[in-house]
Amino acid sequence: MASTPQKIAARVEELLREELLELGVNPSRLEPHEIAENMRCEVRPDETMIYMWKNQPILRVVPERHEDGTVTWRMFTRDEAMAPETPTLQ
């Protein structure tokens, strides 16, 4: 069963929170203007998204298109290599 866009977005948000916590930043204590000033998302031509906190990449979200038209999304945190066992979301 394919994941909905809401589930994919929720997983991205969860990973971003985890990465911020690992950097010593408590996301629940951030003011909206702090997030706007420090969080960036770079979208590449292949639709890969690179999320950065204070210009440090913390999460990469890569689309994988399949012959049947489906797209899976691979998500890589700062410490992960491009390993085949990395979970994907459809």
Residue pairs with C-beta under 8 A, 6 or more apart in sequence:
2 70
2 90
3 11
3 89
3 90
7 89
8 73
8 89
11 75
11 89
12 51
12 59
12 61
12 75
15 59
15 75
15 77
16 27
16 39
16 51
16 58
16 59
17 27
18 77
19 53
19 58
19 59
19 77
19 78
20 26
20 27
20 53
20 58
21 27
22 78
23 53
23 56
23 58
25 53
38 53
38 54
39 51
39 52
39 53
40 51
40 52
40 55
41 49
41 50
41 51
41 52
42 49
42 50
42 52
43 49
44 50
46 62
46 63
47 63
48 60
48 61
48 62
48 63
49 60
49 61
50 57
50 59
50 60
51 57
51 58
51 59
51 60
51 61
52 58
56 78
57 78
58 77
58 78
59 75
59 76
59 77
59 78
60 75
60 76
61 73
61 74
61 75
61 76
62 73
62 74
62 75
62 76
63 71
63 72
63 73
64 71
64 72
64 73
64 74
64 88
65 71
66 72
70 90
71 90
72 88
72 89
72 90
73 88
73 89
73 90
74 82
74 86
74 87
74 88
75 86
75 87
75 88
75 89
76 82
76 86
80 86
